[in-house]
Amino acid sequence: MYAVIDTGGKQYKVEIGQRIEVEQLPAAEGETIELDRVLMVVGDEGTIVGQPHVAGAKVVAQVMGHFKDDKVIVFKYKNKTRYRRKLGHRQPLTRLAILGITTAAESAD
Protein backbone atom coordinates (compact mmCIF):
# COMPACT_ATOMS: atom_id res chain seq x y z
CA MET A 1 0.00 0.00 0.00
CA TYR A 2 1.25 3.47 -0.84
CA ALA A 3 -0.06 7.02 -1.01
CA VAL A 4 0.83 10.27 -2.75
CA ILE A 5 0.80 13.25 -0.38
CA ASP A 6 1.19 16.99 -0.85
CA THR A 7 3.24 18.97 1.67
CA GLY A 8 5.37 22.08 1.28
CA GLY A 9 4.23 22.54 -2.33
CA LYS A 10 5.75 19.20 -3.37
CA GLN A 11 4.31 15.73 -3.91
CA TYR A 12 5.77 12.60 -2.30
CA LYS A 13 5.03 8.91 -2.85
CA VAL A 14 5.11 7.30 0.62
CA GLU A 15 4.90 3.75 1.97
CA ILE A 16 4.69 2.47 5.54
CA GLY A 17 8.15 2.31 7.12
CA GLN A 18 9.68 4.80 4.68
CA ARG A 19 11.66 7.87 5.80
CA ILE A 20 11.25 11.08 3.79
CA GLU A 21 12.63 14.60 3.97
CA VAL A 22 10.09 17.41 3.50
CA GLU A 23 9.99 21.19 3.86
CA GLN A 24 10.21 22.16 7.53
CA LEU A 25 7.03 21.47 9.51
CA PRO A 26 6.03 23.20 12.79
CA ALA A 27 6.23 20.08 14.97
CA ALA A 28 8.54 19.01 17.78
CA GLU A 29 10.99 16.16 17.37
CA GLY A 30 9.38 12.83 18.33
CA GLU A 31 5.85 14.17 17.81
CA THR A 32 3.32 12.24 15.71
CA ILE A 33 1.56 14.24 13.00
CA GLU A 34 -1.24 13.51 10.53
CA LEU A 35 -0.87 14.59 6.91
CA ASP A 36 -4.38 14.91 5.49
CA ARG A 37 -3.56 16.30 2.04
CA VAL A 38 -3.57 12.87 0.39
CA LEU A 39 -3.85 12.96 -3.40
CA MET A 40 -4.01 9.23 -4.13
CA VAL A 41 -4.09 5.92 -2.23
CA VAL A 42 -3.22 2.56 -3.79
CA GLY A 43 -3.99 -0.55 -1.75
CA ASP A 44 -5.50 -4.02 -1.83
CA GLU A 45 -8.99 -2.72 -2.61
CA GLY A 46 -7.77 -0.70 -5.60
CA THR A 47 -6.79 2.85 -6.41
CA ILE A 48 -8.53 5.88 -4.93
CA VAL A 49 -7.78 9.17 -6.67
CA GLY A 50 -8.80 12.42 -5.00
CA GLN A 51 -10.24 15.47 -6.68
CA PRO A 52 -7.98 17.11 -5.57
CA HIS A 53 -7.73 15.29 -2.19
CA VAL A 54 -9.02 11.90 -1.01
CA ALA A 55 -11.77 12.62 1.54
CA GLY A 56 -11.00 11.15 4.96
CA ALA A 57 -7.59 9.75 4.03
CA LYS A 58 -4.63 10.40 6.33
CA VAL A 59 -0.96 9.55 6.51
CA VAL A 60 0.41 9.25 10.06
CA ALA A 61 4.09 10.15 10.44
CA GLN A 62 6.55 10.68 13.27
CA VAL A 63 8.97 13.62 13.23
CA MET A 64 12.49 12.18 13.41
CA GLY A 65 14.27 15.54 13.46
CA HIS A 66 14.92 18.90 11.87
CA PHE A 67 18.05 19.78 9.90
CA LYS A 68 19.37 21.97 7.12
CA ASP A 69 20.02 20.74 3.59
CA ASP A 70 23.36 21.15 1.80
CA LYS A 71 24.32 24.68 0.85
CA VAL A 72 23.32 25.87 -2.61
CA ILE A 73 25.55 28.59 -4.10
CA VAL A 74 23.94 31.16 -6.41
CA PHE A 75 26.53 33.14 -8.37
CA LYS A 76 25.47 35.91 -10.75
CA TYR A 77 28.02 37.33 -13.16
CA LYS A 78 28.01 39.77 -16.05
CA ASN A 79 31.19 40.16 -18.01
CA LYS A 80 32.80 43.53 -18.78
CA THR A 81 30.69 45.35 -16.15
CA ARG A 82 32.30 44.20 -12.86
CA TYR A 83 28.99 42.71 -11.68
CA ARG A 84 29.31 39.71 -9.38
CA ARG A 85 26.92 38.51 -6.67
CA LYS A 86 27.51 35.41 -4.56
CA LEU A 87 24.68 34.12 -2.36
CA GLY A 88 24.34 30.91 -0.37
CA HIS A 89 21.21 29.20 0.92
CA ARG A 90 20.51 26.21 3.21
CA GLN A 91 16.91 24.98 3.15
CA PRO A 92 15.44 23.87 6.52
CA LEU A 93 13.98 20.35 6.28
CA THR A 94 12.13 17.86 8.48
CA ARG A 95 12.76 14.11 8.42
CA LEU A 96 9.58 12.01 8.77
CA ALA A 97 9.05 8.28 9.37
CA ILE A 98 5.78 7.04 7.86
CA LEU A 99 3.83 4.99 10.42
CA GLY A 100 0.49 4.36 8.70
CA ILE A 101 -1.86 5.13 5.83
CA THR A 102 -5.63 5.18 6.37
CA THR A 103 -8.56 5.83 4.05
CA ALA A 104 -12.11 6.90 4.88
CA ALA A 105 -13.33 3.30 4.37
CA GLU A 106 -10.80 1.92 6.89
CA SER A 107 -11.54 4.56 9.54
CA ALA A 108 -15.33 3.89 9.30
CA ASP A 109 -14.88 0.19 10.20
Secondary structure by P-SEA (a helix, b strand, c coil): cbbbbbcccccccccccbbbbcccccccccbbbbbcccccccccccccccccccccbbbbbbbcccccccbbbbbbbbccccbbbbbbbbbbbbbbbbccccccccccc
